[in-house]
Amino acid sequence: MEFDIKKELCLGCGLCVSICPEVFDMDEESKAHTISKVNRFTYEEADEAMDRCPGKAIYIKSK
């Protein structure tokens, strides 16, 4: 499963990175981006980051 970030909705708060640093990181524009695919070890944290994102910028990428 792959999560992604809608840059235009990202507030740059870093909450996703604090919840799941294995999947999310901040770029040079202080916007979140994904650094790896979600696996069985990181799914719960990535899903929590998506639910708690104040900008609702995180979504599950379609295949």
PDBQT receptor file of N, H, CA, C and O in Angstrom, charges set to zero:
ATOM      1  N   MET A   1       0.845  -1.171   0.000  1.00  0.00    +0.000 N 
ATOM      2  CA  MET A   1       0.000   0.000   0.000  1.00  0.00    +0.000 C 
ATOM      3  C   MET A   1       0.889   1.233   0.000  1.00  0.00    +0.000 C 
ATOM      4  O   MET A   1       1.952   1.261   0.620  1.00  0.00    +0.000 OA
ATOM      5  N   GLU A   2       0.422   2.252  -0.716  1.00  0.00    +0.000 N 
ATOM      6  H   GLU A   2      -0.442   2.229  -1.220  1.00  0.00    +0.000 HD
ATOM      7  CA  GLU A   2       1.216   3.462  -0.826  1.00  0.00    +0.000 C 
ATOM      8  C   GLU A   2       0.377   4.684  -0.458  1.00  0.00    +0.000 C 
ATOM      9  O   GLU A   2      -0.719   4.886  -0.982  1.00  0.00    +0.000 OA
ATOM     10  N   PHE A   3       0.905   5.474   0.434  1.00  0.00    +0.000 N 
ATOM     11  H   PHE A   3       1.795   5.310   0.859  1.00  0.00    +0.000 HD
ATOM     12  CA  PHE A   3       0.273   6.724   0.820  1.00  0.00    +0.000 C 
ATOM     13  C   PHE A   3       0.964   7.848   0.061  1.00  0.00    +0.000 C 
ATOM     14  O   PHE A   3       2.113   7.705  -0.356  1.00  0.00    +0.000 OA
ATOM     15  N   ASP A   4       0.268   8.964  -0.117  1.00  0.00    +0.000 N 
ATOM     16  H   ASP A   4      -0.666   9.080   0.223  1.00  0.00    +0.000 HD
ATOM     17  CA  ASP A   4       0.869  10.114  -0.768  1.00  0.00    +0.000 C 
ATOM     18  C   ASP A   4       0.335  11.378  -0.105  1.00  0.00    +0.000 C 
ATOM     19  O   ASP A   4      -0.584  11.321   0.713  1.00  0.00    +0.000 OA
ATOM     20  N   ILE A   5       0.919  12.516  -0.465  1.00  0.00    +0.000 N 
ATOM     21  H   ILE A   5       1.666  12.562  -1.129  1.00  0.00    +0.000 HD
ATOM     22  CA  ILE A   5       0.578  13.807   0.129  1.00  0.00    +0.000 C 
ATOM     23  C   ILE A   5       0.119  14.767  -0.963  1.00  0.00    +0.000 C 
ATOM     24  O   ILE A   5       0.771  14.887  -2.001  1.00  0.00    +0.000 OA
ATOM     25  N   LYS A   6      -0.993  15.446  -0.735  1.00  0.00    +0.000 N 
ATOM     26  H   LYS A   6      -1.523  15.349   0.107  1.00  0.00    +0.000 HD
ATOM     27  CA  LYS A   6      -1.417  16.531  -1.615  1.00  0.00    +0.000 C 
ATOM     28  C   LYS A   6      -0.725  17.794  -1.102  1.00  0.00    +0.000 C 
ATOM     29  O   LYS A   6      -1.145  18.382  -0.105  1.00  0.00    +0.000 OA
ATOM     30  N   LYS A   7       0.330  18.198  -1.788  1.00  0.00    +0.000 N 
ATOM     31  H   LYS A   7       0.671  17.720  -2.598  1.00  0.00    +0.000 HD
ATOM     32  CA  LYS A   7       1.169  19.319  -1.340  1.00  0.00    +0.000 C 
ATOM     33  C   LYS A   7       0.362  20.600  -1.095  1.00  0.00    +0.000 C 
ATOM     34  O   LYS A   7       0.657  21.352  -0.166  1.00  0.00    +0.000 OA
ATOM     35  N   GLU A   8      -0.649  20.843  -1.924  1.00  0.00    +0.000 N 
ATOM     36  H   GLU A   8      -0.888  20.232  -2.679  1.00  0.00    +0.000 HD
ATOM     37  CA  GLU A   8      -1.423  22.075  -1.786  1.00  0.00    +0.000 C 
ATOM     38  C   GLU A   8      -2.253  22.106  -0.498  1.00  0.00    +0.000 C 
ATOM     39  O   GLU A   8      -2.666  23.176  -0.052  1.00  0.00    +0.000 OA
ATOM     40  N   LEU A   9      -2.498  20.931   0.100  1.00  0.00    +0.000 N 
ATOM     41  H   LEU A   9      -2.163  20.061  -0.262  1.00  0.00    +0.000 HD
ATOM     42  CA  LEU A   9      -3.254  20.863   1.357  1.00  0.00    +0.000 C 
ATOM     43  C   LEU A   9      -2.360  20.756   2.585  1.00  0.00    +0.000 C 
ATOM     44  O   LEU A   9      -2.813  20.976   3.708  1.00  0.00    +0.000 OA
ATOM     45  N   CYS A  10      -1.095  20.419   2.376  1.00  0.00    +0.000 N 
ATOM     46  H   CYS A  10      -0.726  20.240   1.463  1.00  0.00    +0.000 HD
ATOM     47  CA  CYS A  10      -0.168  20.232   3.493  1.00  0.00    +0.000 C 
ATOM     48  C   CYS A  10       0.088  21.556   4.204  1.00  0.00    +0.000 C 
ATOM     49  O   CYS A  10       0.440  22.551   3.570  1.00  0.00    +0.000 OA
ATOM     50  N   LEU A  11      -0.092  21.564   5.528  1.00  0.00    +0.000 N 
ATOM     51  H   LEU A  11      -0.379  20.756   6.043  1.00  0.00    +0.000 HD
ATOM     52  CA  LEU A  11       0.139  22.764   6.336  1.00  0.00    +0.000 C 
ATOM     53  C   LEU A  11       1.580  22.858   6.822  1.00  0.00    +0.000 C 
ATOM     54  O   LEU A  11       1.994  23.890   7.350  1.00  0.00    +0.000 OA
ATOM     55  N   GLY A  12       2.341  21.787   6.645  1.00  0.00    +0.000 N 
ATOM     56  H   GLY A  12       2.005  20.948   6.216  1.00  0.00    +0.000 HD
ATOM     57  CA  GLY A  12       3.738  21.790   7.066  1.00  0.00    +0.000 C 
ATOM     58  C   GLY A  12       3.930  21.672   8.565  1.00  0.00    +0.000 C 
ATOM     59  O   GLY A  12       4.965  22.085   9.088  1.00  0.00    +0.000 OA
ATOM     60  N   CYS A  13       2.954  21.118   9.264  1.00  0.00    +0.000 N 
ATOM     61  H   CYS A  13       2.113  20.783   8.839  1.00  0.00    +0.000 HD
ATOM     62  CA  CYS A  13       3.033  21.038  10.730  1.00  0.00    +0.000 C 
ATOM     63  C   CYS A  13       3.968  19.927  11.215  1.00  0.00    +0.000 C 
ATOM     64  O   CYS A  13       4.470  19.992  12.338  1.00  0.00    +0.000 OA
ATOM     65  N   GLY A  14       4.203  18.923  10.394  1.00  0.00    +0.000 N 
ATOM     66  H   GLY A  14       3.796  18.870   9.483  1.00  0.00    +0.000 HD
ATOM     67  CA  GLY A  14       5.113  17.834  10.761  1.00  0.00    +0.000 C 
ATOM     68  C   GLY A  14       4.504  16.746  11.620  1.00  0.00    +0.000 C 
ATOM     69  O   GLY A  14       5.220  15.861  12.089  1.00  0.00    +0.000 OA
ATOM     70  N   LEU A  15       3.196  16.790  11.837  1.00  0.00    +0.000 N 
ATOM     71  H   LEU A  15       2.615  17.509  11.456  1.00  0.00    +0.000 HD
ATOM     72  CA  LEU A  15       2.543  15.769  12.661  1.00  0.00    +0.000 C 
ATOM     73  C   LEU A  15       2.728  14.377  12.074  1.00  0.00    +0.000 C 
ATOM     74  O   LEU A  15       2.980  13.428  12.816  1.00  0.00    +0.000 OA
ATOM     75  N   CYS A  16       2.609  14.239  10.767  1.00  0.00    +0.000 N 
ATOM     76  H   CYS A  16       2.405  15.011  10.165  1.00  0.00    +0.000 HD
ATOM     77  CA  CYS A  16       2.765  12.927  10.133  1.00  0.00    +0.000 C 
ATOM     78  C   CYS A  16       4.165  12.365  10.368  1.00  0.00    +0.000 C 
ATOM     79  O   CYS A  16       4.328  11.166  10.597  1.00  0.00    +0.000 OA
ATOM     80  N   VAL A  17       5.164  13.228  10.311  1.00  0.00    +0.000 N 
ATOM     81  H   VAL A  17       5.031  14.202  10.125  1.00  0.00    +0.000 HD
ATOM     82  CA  VAL A  17       6.543  12.793  10.537  1.00  0.00    +0.000 C 
ATOM     83  C   VAL A  17       6.732  12.348  11.980  1.00  0.00    +0.000 C 
ATOM     84  O   VAL A  17       7.428  11.366  12.240  1.00  0.00    +0.000 OA
ATOM     85  N   SER A  18       6.124  13.056  12.911  1.00  0.00    +0.000 N 
ATOM     86  H   SER A  18       5.559  13.853  12.699  1.00  0.00    +0.000 HD
ATOM     87  CA  SER A  18       6.269  12.670  14.313  1.00  0.00    +0.000 C 
ATOM     88  C   SER A  18       5.545  11.360  14.611  1.00  0.00    +0.000 C 
ATOM     89  O   SER A  18       5.964  10.613  15.494  1.00  0.00    +0.000 OA
ATOM     90  N   ILE A  19       4.475  11.076  13.894  1.00  0.00    +0.000 N 
ATOM     91  H   ILE A  19       4.134  11.684  13.176  1.00  0.00    +0.000 HD
ATOM     92  CA  ILE A  19       3.730   9.833  14.102  1.00  0.00    +0.000 C 
ATOM     93  C   ILE A  19       4.382   8.665  13.370  1.00  0.00    +0.000 C 
ATOM     94  O   ILE A  19       4.474   7.568  13.920  1.00  0.00    +0.000 OA
ATOM     95  N   CYS A  20       4.833   8.884  12.144  1.00  0.00    +0.000 N 
ATOM     96  H   CYS A  20       4.759   9.776  11.697  1.00  0.00    +0.000 HD
ATOM     97  CA  CYS A  20       5.361   7.792  11.319  1.00  0.00    +0.000 C 
ATOM     98  C   CYS A  20       6.574   8.248  10.496  1.00  0.00    +0.000 C 
ATOM     99  O   CYS A  20       6.466   8.435   9.284  1.00  0.00    +0.000 OA
ATOM    100  N   PRO A  21       7.725   8.426  11.151  1.00  0.00    +0.000 N 
ATOM    101  CA  PRO A  21       8.913   8.898  10.439  1.00  0.00    +0.000 C 
ATOM    102  C   PRO A  21       9.488   7.894   9.444  1.00  0.00    +0.000 C 
ATOM    103  O   PRO A  21      10.335   8.256   8.627  1.00  0.00    +0.000 OA
ATOM    104  N   GLU A  22       9.046   6.649   9.499  1.00  0.00    +0.000 N 
ATOM    105  H   GLU A  22       8.358   6.355  10.162  1.00  0.00    +0.000 HD
ATOM    106  CA  GLU A  22       9.513   5.642   8.542  1.00  0.00    +0.000 C 
ATOM    107  C   GLU A  22       8.895   5.857   7.159  1.00  0.00    +0.000 C 
ATOM    108  O   GLU A  22       9.431   5.387   6.155  1.00  0.00    +0.000 OA
ATOM    109  N   VAL A  23       7.762   6.570   7.111  1.00  0.00    +0.000 N 
ATOM    110  H   VAL A  23       7.326   6.952   7.926  1.00  0.00    +0.000 HD
ATOM    111  CA  VAL A  23       7.041   6.768   5.845  1.00  0.00    +0.000 C 
ATOM    112  C   VAL A  23       7.042   8.230   5.395  1.00  0.00    +0.000 C 
ATOM    113  O   VAL A  23       7.075   8.499   4.194  1.00  0.00    +0.000 OA
ATOM    114  N   PHE A  24       7.005   9.174   6.330  1.00  0.00    +0.000 N 
ATOM    115  H   PHE A  24       6.978   8.955   7.305  1.00  0.00    +0.000 HD
ATOM    116  CA  PHE A  24       6.877  10.592   5.991  1.00  0.00    +0.000 C 
ATOM    117  C   PHE A  24       8.107  11.388   6.420  1.00  0.00    +0.000 C 
ATOM    118  O   PHE A  24       8.773  11.063   7.402  1.00  0.00    +0.000 OA
ATOM    119  N   ASP A  25       8.386  12.444   5.650  1.00  0.00    +0.000 N 
ATOM    120  H   ASP A  25       7.844  12.709   4.852  1.00  0.00    +0.000 HD
ATOM    121  CA  ASP A  25       9.476  13.365   5.973  1.00  0.00    +0.000 C 
ATOM    122  C   ASP A  25       9.077  14.738   5.445  1.00  0.00    +0.000 C 
ATOM    123  O   ASP A  25       8.100  14.868   4.707  1.00  0.00    +0.000 OA
ATOM    124  N   MET A  26       9.833  15.754   5.824  1.00  0.00    +0.000 N 
ATOM    125  H   MET A  26      10.627  15.649   6.423  1.00  0.00    +0.000 HD
ATOM    126  CA  MET A  26       9.579  17.114   5.351  1.00  0.00    +0.000 C 
ATOM    127  C   MET A  26      10.585  17.450   4.255  1.00  0.00    +0.000 C 
ATOM    128  O   MET A  26      11.745  17.045   4.326  1.00  0.00    +0.000 OA
ATOM    129  N   ASP A  27      10.136  18.197   3.237  1.00  0.00    +0.000 N 
ATOM    130  H   ASP A  27       9.194  18.526   3.180  1.00  0.00    +0.000 HD
ATOM    131  CA  ASP A  27      11.042  18.594   2.164  1.00  0.00    +0.000 C 
ATOM    132  C   ASP A  27      11.598  19.997   2.417  1.00  0.00    +0.000 C 
ATOM    133  O   ASP A  27      11.350  20.590   3.467  1.00  0.00    +0.000 OA
ATOM    134  N   GLU A  28      12.341  20.513   1.459  1.00  0.00    +0.000 N 
ATOM    135  H   GLU A  28      12.542  20.031   0.607  1.00  0.00    +0.000 HD
ATOM    136  CA  GLU A  28      12.988  21.819   1.610  1.00  0.00    +0.000 C 
ATOM    137  C   GLU A  28      11.989  22.971   1.664  1.00  0.00    +0.000 C 
ATOM    138  O   GLU A  28      12.345  24.075   2.076  1.00  0.00    +0.000 OA
ATOM    139  N   GLU A  29      10.745  22.730   1.253  1.00  0.00    +0.000 N 
ATOM    140  H   GLU A  29      10.456  21.834   0.918  1.00  0.00    +0.000 HD
ATOM    141  CA  GLU A  29       9.688  23.743   1.311  1.00  0.00    +0.000 C 
ATOM    142  C   GLU A  29       8.841  23.606   2.572  1.00  0.00    +0.000 C 
ATOM    143  O   GLU A  29       7.798  24.248   2.695  1.00  0.00    +0.000 OA
ATOM    144  N   SER A  30       9.290  22.767   3.512  1.00  0.00    +0.000 N 
ATOM    145  H   SER A  30      10.137  22.245   3.412  1.00  0.00    +0.000 HD
ATOM    146  CA  SER A  30       8.561  22.482   4.754  1.00  0.00    +0.000 C 
ATOM    147  C   SER A  30       7.189  21.875   4.491  1.00  0.00    +0.000 C 
ATOM    148  O   SER A  30       6.222  22.146   5.203  1.00  0.00    +0.000 OA
ATOM    149  N   LYS A  31       7.130  21.057   3.462  1.00  0.00    +0.000 N 
ATOM    150  H   LYS A  31       7.916  20.836   2.884  1.00  0.00    +0.000 HD
ATOM    151  CA  LYS A  31       5.923  20.288   3.140  1.00  0.00    +0.000 C 
ATOM    152  C   LYS A  31       6.252  18.814   3.308  1.00  0.00    +0.000 C 
ATOM    153  O   LYS A  31       7.379  18.385   3.059  1.00  0.00    +0.000 OA
ATOM    154  N   ALA A  32       5.262  18.048   3.729  1.00  0.00    +0.000 N 
ATOM    155  H   ALA A  32       4.347  18.396   3.931  1.00  0.00    +0.000 HD
ATOM    156  CA  ALA A  32       5.473  16.616   3.927  1.00  0.00    +0.000 C 
ATOM    157  C   ALA A  32       5.559  15.891   2.584  1.00  0.00    +0.000 C 
ATOM    158  O   ALA A  32       4.979  16.321   1.587  1.00  0.00    +0.000 OA
ATOM    159  N   HIS A  33       6.292  14.791   2.586  1.00  0.00    +0.000 N 
ATOM    160  H   HIS A  33       6.763  14.442   3.396  1.00  0.00    +0.000 HD
ATOM    161  CA  HIS A  33       6.342  13.903   1.426  1.00  0.00    +0.000 C 
ATOM    162  C   HIS A  33       6.621  12.494   1.943  1.00  0.00    +0.000 C 
ATOM    163  O   HIS A  33       7.088  12.312   3.067  1.00  0.00    +0.000 OA
ATOM    164  N   THR A  34       6.329  11.514   1.113  1.00  0.00    +0.000 N 
ATOM    165  H   THR A  34       5.950  11.662   0.200  1.00  0.00    +0.000 HD
ATOM    166  CA  THR A  34       6.565  10.128   1.514  1.00  0.00    +0.000 C 
ATOM    167  C   THR A  34       7.986   9.729   1.143  1.00  0.00    +0.000 C 
ATOM    168  O   THR A  34       8.531  10.162   0.127  1.00  0.00    +0.000 OA
ATOM    169  N   ILE A  35       8.572   8.888   1.998  1.00  0.00    +0.000 N 
ATOM    170  H   ILE A  35       8.130   8.536   2.823  1.00  0.00    +0.000 HD
ATOM    171  CA  ILE A  35       9.935   8.418   1.733  1.00  0.00    +0.000 C 
ATOM    172  C   ILE A  35       9.985   6.911   1.540  1.00  0.00    +0.000 C 
ATOM    173  O   ILE A  35      11.016   6.370   1.141  1.00  0.00    +0.000 OA
ATOM    174  N   SER A  36       8.872   6.224   1.822  1.00  0.00    +0.000 N 
ATOM    175  H   SER A  36       8.034   6.663   2.146  1.00  0.00    +0.000 HD
ATOM    176  CA  SER A  36       8.811   4.781   1.582  1.00  0.00    +0.000 C 
ATOM    177  C   SER A  36       7.362   4.331   1.523  1.00  0.00    +0.000 C 
ATOM    178  O   SER A  36       6.454   5.047   1.945  1.00  0.00    +0.000 OA
ATOM    179  N   LYS A  37       7.165   3.148   0.997  1.00  0.00    +0.000 N 
ATOM    180  H   LYS A  37       7.903   2.567   0.654  1.00  0.00    +0.000 HD
ATOM    181  CA  LYS A  37       5.834   2.557   0.978  1.00  0.00    +0.000 C 
ATOM    182  C   LYS A  37       5.487   2.044   2.363  1.00  0.00    +0.000 C 
ATOM    183  O   LYS A  37       6.366   1.735   3.168  1.00  0.00    +0.000 OA
ATOM    184  N   VAL A  38       4.209   1.958   2.624  1.00  0.00    +0.000 N 
ATOM    185  H   VAL A  38       3.495   2.209   1.970  1.00  0.00    +0.000 HD
ATOM    186  CA  VAL A  38       3.720   1.426   3.892  1.00  0.00    +0.000 C 
ATOM    187  C   VAL A  38       3.794  -0.091   3.836  1.00  0.00    +0.000 C 
ATOM    188  O   VAL A  38       3.484  -0.701   2.813  1.00  0.00    +0.000 OA
ATOM    189  N   ASN A  39       4.205  -0.687   4.935  1.00  0.00    +0.000 N 
ATOM    190  H   ASN A  39       4.457  -0.191   5.766  1.00  0.00    +0.000 HD
ATOM    191  CA  ASN A  39       4.222  -2.141   5.021  1.00  0.00    +0.000 C 
ATOM    192  C   ASN A  39       3.469  -2.575   6.276  1.00  0.00    +0.000 C 
ATOM    193  O   ASN A  39       2.878  -1.740   6.961  1.00  0.00    +0.000 OA
ATOM    194  N   ARG A  40       3.484  -3.838   6.575  1.00  0.00    +0.000 N 
ATOM    195  H   ARG A  40       3.964  -4.516   6.018  1.00  0.00    +0.000 HD
ATOM    196  CA  ARG A  40       2.702  -4.329   7.717  1.00  0.00    +0.000 C 
ATOM    197  C   ARG A  40       3.193  -3.777   9.044  1.00  0.00    +0.000 C 
ATOM    198  O   ARG A  40       2.451  -3.782  10.026  1.00  0.00    +0.000 OA
ATOM    199  N   PHE A  41       4.422  -3.306   9.089  1.00  0.00    +0.000 N 
ATOM    200  H   PHE A  41       5.025  -3.302   8.291  1.00  0.00    +0.000 HD
ATOM    201  CA  PHE A  41       4.974  -2.753  10.324  1.00  0.00    +0.000 C 
ATOM    202  C   PHE A  41       4.642  -1.267  10.491  1.00  0.00    +0.000 C 
ATOM    203  O   PHE A  41       4.625  -0.760  11.613  1.00  0.00    +0.000 OA
ATOM    204  N   THR A  42       4.380  -0.574   9.391  1.00  0.00    +0.000 N 
ATOM    205  H   THR A  42       4.393  -0.986   8.479  1.00  0.00    +0.000 HD
ATOM    206  CA  THR A  42       4.151   0.873   9.453  1.00  0.00    +0.000 C 
ATOM    207  C   THR A  42       2.722   1.283   9.124  1.00  0.00    +0.000 C 
ATOM    208  O   THR A  42       2.397   2.468   9.196  1.00  0.00    +0.000 OA
ATOM    209  N   TYR A  43       1.862   0.335   8.764  1.00  0.00    +0.000 N 
ATOM    210  H   TYR A  43       2.127  -0.628   8.705  1.00  0.00    +0.000 HD
ATOM    211  CA  TYR A  43       0.506   0.688   8.335  1.00  0.00    +0.000 C 
ATOM    212  C   TYR A  43      -0.279   1.433   9.415  1.00  0.00    +0.000 C 
ATOM    213  O   TYR A  43      -0.889   2.463   9.128  1.00  0.00    +0.000 OA
ATOM    214  N   GLU A  44      -0.272   0.934  10.638  1.00  0.00    +0.000 N 
ATOM    215  H   GLU A  44       0.224   0.097  10.870  1.00  0.00    +0.000 HD
ATOM    216  CA  GLU A  44      -1.078   1.555  11.699  1.00  0.00    +0.000 C 
ATOM    217  C   GLU A  44      -0.665   3.003  11.937  1.00  0.00    +0.000 C 
ATOM    218  O   GLU A  44      -1.519   3.877  12.085  1.00  0.00    +0.000 OA
ATOM    219  N   GLU A  45       0.640   3.258  11.975  1.00  0.00    +0.000 N 
ATOM    220  H   GLU A  45       1.334   2.548  11.855  1.00  0.00    +0.000 HD
ATOM    221  CA  GLU A  45       1.116   4.617  12.201  1.00  0.00    +0.000 C 
ATOM    222  C   GLU A  45       0.804   5.522  11.013  1.00  0.00    +0.000 C 
ATOM    223  O   GLU A  45       0.400   6.670  11.203  1.00  0.00    +0.000 OA
ATOM    224  N   ALA A  46       0.983   5.028   9.807  1.00  0.00    +0.000 N 
ATOM    225  H   ALA A  46       1.311   4.096   9.653  1.00  0.00    +0.000 HD
ATOM    226  CA  ALA A  46       0.682   5.828   8.611  1.00  0.00    +0.000 C 
ATOM    227  C   ALA A  46      -0.812   6.144   8.543  1.00  0.00    +0.000 C 
ATOM    228  O   ALA A  46      -1.199   7.254   8.178  1.00  0.00    +0.000 OA
ATOM    229  N   ASP A  47      -1.636   5.182   8.889  1.00  0.00    +0.000 N 
ATOM    230  H   ASP A  47      -1.322   4.280   9.186  1.00  0.00    +0.000 HD
ATOM    231  CA  ASP A  47      -3.084   5.392   8.898  1.00  0.00    +0.000 C 
ATOM    232  C   ASP A  47      -3.473   6.422   9.959  1.00  0.00    +0.000 C 
ATOM    233  O   ASP A  47      -4.344   7.260   9.724  1.00  0.00    +0.000 OA
ATOM    234  N   GLU A  48      -2.830   6.358  11.122  1.00  0.00    +0.000 N 
ATOM    235  H   GLU A  48      -2.123   5.678  11.313  1.00  0.00    +0.000 HD
ATOM    236  CA  GLU A  48      -3.083   7.351  12.174  1.00  0.00    +0.000 C 
ATOM    237  C   GLU A  48      -2.670   8.742  11.698  1.00  0.00    +0.000 C 
ATOM    238  O   GLU A  48      -3.386   9.715  11.933  1.00  0.00    +0.000 OA
ATOM    239  N   ALA A  49      -1.526   8.843  11.033  1.00  0.00    +0.000 N 
ATOM    240  H   ALA A  49      -0.944   8.053  10.841  1.00  0.00    +0.000 HD
ATOM    241  CA  ALA A  49      -1.071  10.128  10.501  1.00  0.00    +0.000 C 
ATOM    242  C   ALA A  49      -2.088  10.682   9.508  1.00  0.00    +0.000 C 
ATOM    243  O   ALA A  49      -2.377  11.878   9.519  1.00  0.00    +0.000 OA
ATOM    244  N   MET A  50      -2.629   9.826   8.655  1.00  0.00    +0.000 N 
ATOM    245  H   MET A  50      -2.394   8.854   8.646  1.00  0.00    +0.000 HD
ATOM    246  CA  MET A  50      -3.631  10.252   7.691  1.00  0.00    +0.000 C 
ATOM    247  C   MET A  50      -4.877  10.762   8.413  1.00  0.00    +0.000 C 
ATOM    248  O   MET A  50      -5.419  11.806   8.049  1.00  0.00    +0.000 OA
ATOM    249  N   ASP A  51      -5.329  10.044   9.419  1.00  0.00    +0.000 N 
ATOM    250  H   ASP A  51      -4.889   9.196   9.715  1.00  0.00    +0.000 HD
ATOM    251  CA  ASP A  51      -6.526  10.442  10.167  1.00  0.00    +0.000 C 
ATOM    252  C   ASP A  51      -6.332  11.749  10.924  1.00  0.00    +0.000 C 
ATOM    253  O   ASP A  51      -7.262  12.550  11.029  1.00  0.00    +0.000 OA
ATOM    254  N   ARG A  52      -5.138  11.969  11.448  1.00  0.00    +0.000 N 
ATOM    255  H   ARG A  52      -4.383  11.319  11.363  1.00  0.00    +0.000 HD
ATOM    256  CA  ARG A  52      -4.884  13.137  12.295  1.00  0.00    +0.000 C 
ATOM    257  C   ARG A  52      -4.358  14.352  11.542  1.00  0.00    +0.000 C 
ATOM    258  O   ARG A  52      -4.220  15.424  12.131  1.00  0.00    +0.000 OA
ATOM    259  N   CYS A  53      -4.062  14.208  10.259  1.00  0.00    +0.000 N 
ATOM    260  H   CYS A  53      -4.174  13.337   9.780  1.00  0.00    +0.000 HD
ATOM    261  CA  CYS A  53      -3.527  15.322   9.463  1.00  0.00    +0.000 C 
ATOM    262  C   CYS A  53      -4.517  16.493   9.478  1.00  0.00    +0.000 C 
ATOM    263  O   CYS A  53      -5.649  16.339   9.018  1.00  0.00    +0.000 OA
ATOM    264  N   PRO A  54      -4.113  17.662   9.999  1.00  0.00    +0.000 N 
ATOM    265  CA  PRO A  54      -5.043  18.777  10.088  1.00  0.00    +0.000 C 
ATOM    266  C   PRO A  54      -5.458  19.347   8.728  1.00  0.00    +0.000 C 
ATOM    267  O   PRO A  54      -6.531  19.939   8.613  1.00  0.00    +0.000 OA
ATOM    268  N   GLY A  55      -4.633  19.178   7.714  1.00  0.00    +0.000 N 
ATOM    269  H   GLY A  55      -3.762  18.697   7.808  1.00  0.00    +0.000 HD
ATOM    270  CA  GLY A  55      -4.970  19.644   6.370  1.00  0.00    +0.000 C 
ATOM    271  C   GLY A  55      -5.652  18.600   5.512  1.00  0.00    +0.000 C 
ATOM    272  O   GLY A  55      -6.067  18.882   4.387  1.00  0.00    +0.000 OA
ATOM    273  N   LYS A  56      -5.769  17.376   6.053  1.00  0.00    +0.000 N 
ATOM    274  H   LYS A  56      -5.433  17.147   6.967  1.00  0.00    +0.000 HD
ATOM    275  CA  LYS A  56      -6.344  16.244   5.290  1.00  0.00    +0.000 C 
ATOM    276  C   LYS A  56      -5.591  16.048   3.976  1.00  0.00    +0.000 C 
ATOM    277  O   LYS A  56      -6.190  15.779   2.935  1.00  0.00    +0.000 OA
ATOM    278  N   ALA A  57      -4.253  16.189   4.046  1.00  0.00    +0.000 N 
ATOM    279  H   ALA A  57      -3.766  16.407   4.892  1.00  0.00    +0.000 HD
ATOM    280  CA  ALA A  57      -3.421  16.125   2.851  1.00  0.00    +0.000 C 
ATOM    281  C   ALA A  57      -2.954  14.708   2.502  1.00  0.00    +0.000 C 
ATOM    282  O   ALA A  57      -2.501  14.467   1.383  1.00  0.00    +0.000 OA
ATOM    283  N   ILE A  58      -3.061  13.777   3.444  1.00  0.00    +0.000 N 
ATOM    284  H   ILE A  58      -3.429  13.973   4.353  1.00  0.00    +0.000 HD
ATOM    285  CA  ILE A  58      -2.560  12.411   3.212  1.00  0.00    +0.000 C 
ATOM    286  C   ILE A  58      -3.693  11.554   2.657  1.00  0.00    +0.000 C 
ATOM    287  O   ILE A  58      -4.822  11.591   3.147  1.00  0.00    +0.000 OA
ATOM    288  N   TYR A  59      -3.367  10.794   1.639  1.00  0.00    +0.000 N 
ATOM    289  H   TYR A  59      -2.450  10.764   1.242  1.00  0.00    +0.000 HD
ATOM    290  CA  TYR A  59      -4.362   9.889   1.053  1.00  0.00    +0.000 C 
ATOM    291  C   TYR A  59      -3.686   8.604   0.625  1.00  0.00    +0.000 C 
ATOM    292  O   TYR A  59      -2.465   8.546   0.484  1.00  0.00    +0.000 OA
ATOM    293  N   ILE A  60      -4.496   7.566   0.420  1.00  0.00    +0.000 N 
ATOM    294  H   ILE A  60      -5.488   7.613   0.535  1.00  0.00    +0.000 HD
ATOM    295  CA  ILE A  60      -4.008   6.284  -0.065  1.00  0.00    +0.000 C 
ATOM    296  C   ILE A  60      -4.008   6.334  -1.592  1.00  0.00    +0.000 C 
ATOM    297  O   ILE A  60      -5.033   6.587  -2.226  1.00  0.00    +0.000 OA
ATOM    298  N   LYS A  61      -2.849   6.091  -2.152  1.00  0.00    +0.000 N 
ATOM    299  H   LYS A  61      -2.017   5.886  -1.638  1.00  0.00    +0.000 HD
ATOM    300  CA  LYS A  61      -2.664   6.155  -3.596  1.00  0.00    +0.000 C 
ATOM    301  C   LYS A  61      -3.347   4.969  -4.267  1.00  0.00    +0.000 C 
ATOM    302  O   LYS A  61      -3.225   3.834  -3.807  1.00  0.00    +0.000 OA
ATOM    303  N   SER A  62      -4.059   5.231  -5.345  1.00  0.00    +0.000 N 
ATOM    304  H   SER A  62      -4.158   6.153  -5.719  1.00  0.00    +0.000 HD
ATOM    305  CA  SER A  62      -4.691   4.164  -6.126  1.00  0.00    +0.000 C 
ATOM    306  C   SER A  62      -3.624   3.428  -6.918  1.00  0.00    +0.000 C 
ATOM    307  O   SER A  62      -2.580   3.983  -7.262  1.00  0.00    +0.000 OA
ATOM    308  N   LYS A  63      -3.910   2.175  -7.194  1.00  0.00    +0.000 N 
ATOM    309  H   LYS A  63      -4.757   1.724  -6.914  1.00  0.00    +0.000 HD
ATOM    310  CA  LYS A  63      -2.952   1.366  -7.978  1.00  0.00    +0.000 C 
ATOM    311  C   LYS A  63      -2.999   1.723  -9.426  1.00  0.00    +0.000 C 
ATOM    312  O   LYS A  63      -2.265   1.146 -10.228  1.00  0.00    +0.000 OA
TER     313      LYS A  63
